[in-house]
């Protein structure tokens, strides 16, 4: 196998692995939790992959044509932004869950309820934007480092597309698997809401941990 094919295989494997990063899985989980259709869950995974790839393709072309490099602080900022997005996604899930009192045989009970979002709520648009933001975070930056080693612009663009294909297929698999419990519990409101709440809480805590890691330990704001 020559160097060109080796780079393309590496790109596909990196893209597949990239889709399995914890922040990607958690972010998509919060969005998927708001619908109860397995086909829609799979579609959202594909849309995330297209958003993710579009960012990499844009920046990758800049790297190939103008030999620009991504500043280290910019890469850290993108990671920090991912943390913020995870918190927002988690809060959006949690905010739709409420306790309501009900009376049964003169006894009062608290029951979980989830308020349905308006039909106009566009999950596809949100998922695409989240994919775009994830495009330069984590191993996406590693993809651009490898990109700098390719011999031709055509091979570089092909590498980006192969990397993107790997991430799309990886997230398709992940989003389908994640969608199964939400679909399976769709007729059991209390259980479904509890699973949704868990997804939201995990997203919030992961977002906070990323913000602390990037902002404090990796020194994003040092020097300001």
C-alpha positions in Angstrom: 0.0 0.0 0.0 1.6 3.3 -1.1 1.7 6.5 1.0 -1.4 8.0 -0.6 -3.6 5.0 0.2 -2.2 4.8 3.7 -3.2 8.4 4.3 -6.7 7.8 3.0 -7.2 4.7 5.2 -5.8 6.7 8.2 -8.3 9.5 7.4 -11.2 7.1 7.4 -10.2 5.5 10.7 -9.6 8.9 12.3 -13.0 10.1 11.1 -14.7 7.0 12.5 -12.9 7.4 15.8 -13.6 11.1 15.9 -17.4 10.5 15.8 -17.0 8.3 19.0 -15.5 11.1 21.1 -17.5 11.6 24.3 -18.5 15.2 23.6 -19.9 14.3 20.2 -21.9 11.3 21.5 -23.3 13.3 24.5 -24.2 16.3 22.3 -26.1 14.2 19.8 -27.7 12.2 22.6 -29.4 15.4 24.0 -30.8 16.3 20.6 -32.0 12.7 19.9 -33.7 12.6 23.3 -36.2 15.1 22.1 -37.6 12.8 19.4 -39.0 9.2 19.4 -38.4 8.1 15.9 -35.4 5.8 15.2 -35.1 6.9 11.5 -35.0 10.5 12.7 -32.3 9.7 15.2 -30.2 8.1 12.4 -30.8 11.1 10.2 -29.7 13.5 12.9 -26.4 11.5 13.1 -25.9 11.9 9.4 -26.7 15.7 9.6 -24.2 16.1 12.4 -21.6 14.4 10.2 -22.3 16.8 7.3 -22.0 19.8 9.5 -18.8 18.5 11.0 -17.3 17.8 7.5 -18.3 21.1 6.0 -16.2 23.0 8.6 -13.2 20.7 8.0 -13.5 21.0 4.3 -13.6 24.8 4.4 -10.6 25.1 6.8 -8.8 22.2 5.1 -8.9 24.0 1.7 -7.4 27.1 3.3 -4.6 25.0 4.7 -4.0 23.4 1.4 -4.1 26.5 -0.7 -2.6 29.1 1.5 -0.5 26.9 3.9 -2.2 28.6 6.9 -1.9 27.0 10.3 -4.5 26.9 13.1 -3.3 29.0 16.2 -3.1 26.9 19.3 -5.4 29.4 21.2 -8.0 29.1 18.4 -8.0 25.3 18.8 -8.5 25.7 22.5 -11.3 28.2 22.0 -13.2 25.7 19.8 -12.9 23.1 22.6 -14.1 25.7 25.1 -17.1 26.5 22.9 -18.0 22.8 22.7 -18.2 22.9 26.5 -20.6 25.8 26.4 -22.7 24.1 23.7 -23.0 20.9 25.8 -24.2 22.9 28.8 -26.8 24.7 26.6 -28.0 21.4 25.1 -28.2 19.8 28.6 -30.2 22.7 30.0 -32.6 22.7 27.0 -33.4 19.0 27.8 -33.7 19.5 31.6 -35.9 22.7 31.2 -38.6 20.7 29.5 -39.0 18.3 32.5 -41.2 19.2 35.4 -42.8 17.6 38.5 -46.6 18.0 38.7 -48.7 17.0 41.7 -51.5 14.5 41.2 -54.1 13.0 43.6 -54.9 9.3 43.6 -57.3 8.0 46.3 -56.9 11.1 48.4 -53.1 10.7 48.2 -50.9 13.3 46.5 -48.0 12.1 44.3 -45.4 13.9 42.2 -45.2 12.8 38.6 -42.6 13.6 36.0 -43.8 15.3 32.9 -42.0 16.5 29.8 -43.5 19.4 27.9 -43.4 18.8 24.1 -41.6 21.3 22.0 -43.4 23.1 19.2 -43.6 21.3 15.9 -41.6 24.1 14.3 -38.6 23.2 16.4 -35.9 22.4 13.9 -33.7 19.5 15.2 -31.9 19.2 11.9 -30.8 22.8 12.0 -29.6 22.5 15.6 -27.7 19.3 14.8 -26.0 20.8 11.8 -24.8 23.8 13.8 -23.5 21.5 16.6 -21.6 19.5 13.9 -20.1 22.6 12.5 -18.8 23.7 15.9 -17.4 20.3 16.6 -15.6 20.5 13.2 -12.4 22.0 14.6 -12.4 20.5 18.1 -10.5 17.5 19.3 -9.1 15.2 16.7 -10.4 17.4 14.0 -7.3 19.5 14.6 -5.3 16.3 14.3 -6.9 15.8 10.9 -5.5 19.1 9.7 -2.1 18.3 11.0 -2.0 15.1 8.9 -3.4 17.1 6.0 -0.3 19.3 6.0 1.8 16.2 5.1 -0.1 15.3 1.9 1.7 15.8 -1.5 -1.1 17.3 -3.6 -4.2 19.4 -3.1 -6.4 16.8 -4.8 -5.2 14.1 -2.3 -5.7 16.5 0.5 -9.3 17.2 -0.4 -9.9 13.5 -0.9 -8.5 12.9 2.5 -10.9 15.5 4.1 -13.8 13.8 2.3 -12.7 10.3 3.5 -12.3 11.6 7.0 -15.8 13.1 6.8 -17.2 9.9 5.5 -15.8 8.0 8.4 -17.2 10.6 10.9 -20.7 10.4 9.2 -20.8 6.6 9.3 -19.5 6.6 12.9 -22.2 9.0 14.0 -24.9 7.3 12.0 -24.1 4.1 14.0 -23.9 6.0 17.3 -27.1 8.0 16.8 -29.0 4.9 15.8 -27.9 3.0 18.9 -28.6 6.0 21.1 -32.1 6.4 19.6 -33.1 2.8 20.5 -33.7 3.4 24.3 -35.7 6.6 23.6 -37.9 4.9 21.1 -38.3 1.7 23.2 -39.5 3.8 26.2 -41.7 6.2 24.2 -44.8 4.6 25.6 -43.5 4.7 29.1 -43.5 8.4 29.9 -41.8 8.2 33.3 -39.0 6.0 32.2 -38.5 7.9 29.0 -38.2 11.2 30.9 -35.7 9.7 33.4 -33.5 8.6 30.5 -33.8 12.0 28.9 -32.9 13.7 32.2 -29.8 11.5 32.6 -28.7 12.6 29.1 -29.2 16.2 29.9 -27.4 16.0 33.3 -24.4 14.2 31.7 -24.2 16.8 29.0 -24.1 19.6 31.6 -21.5 18.0 33.7 -19.3 17.1 30.7 -19.6 20.7 29.4 -18.5 22.1 32.8 -15.6 19.7 32.9 -14.4 20.8 29.4 -14.7 24.5 30.3 -12.6 24.0 33.5 -10.1 21.8 31.6 -9.6 24.2 28.7 -10.1 27.5 30.5 -8.0 26.8 33.6 -5.8 23.8 33.2 -4.8 24.3 29.6 -4.7 28.1 30.1 -7.0 29.4 27.4 -7.4 32.7 29.1 -3.8 33.1 30.3 -2.3 36.4 29.1 -5.6 38.3 28.8 
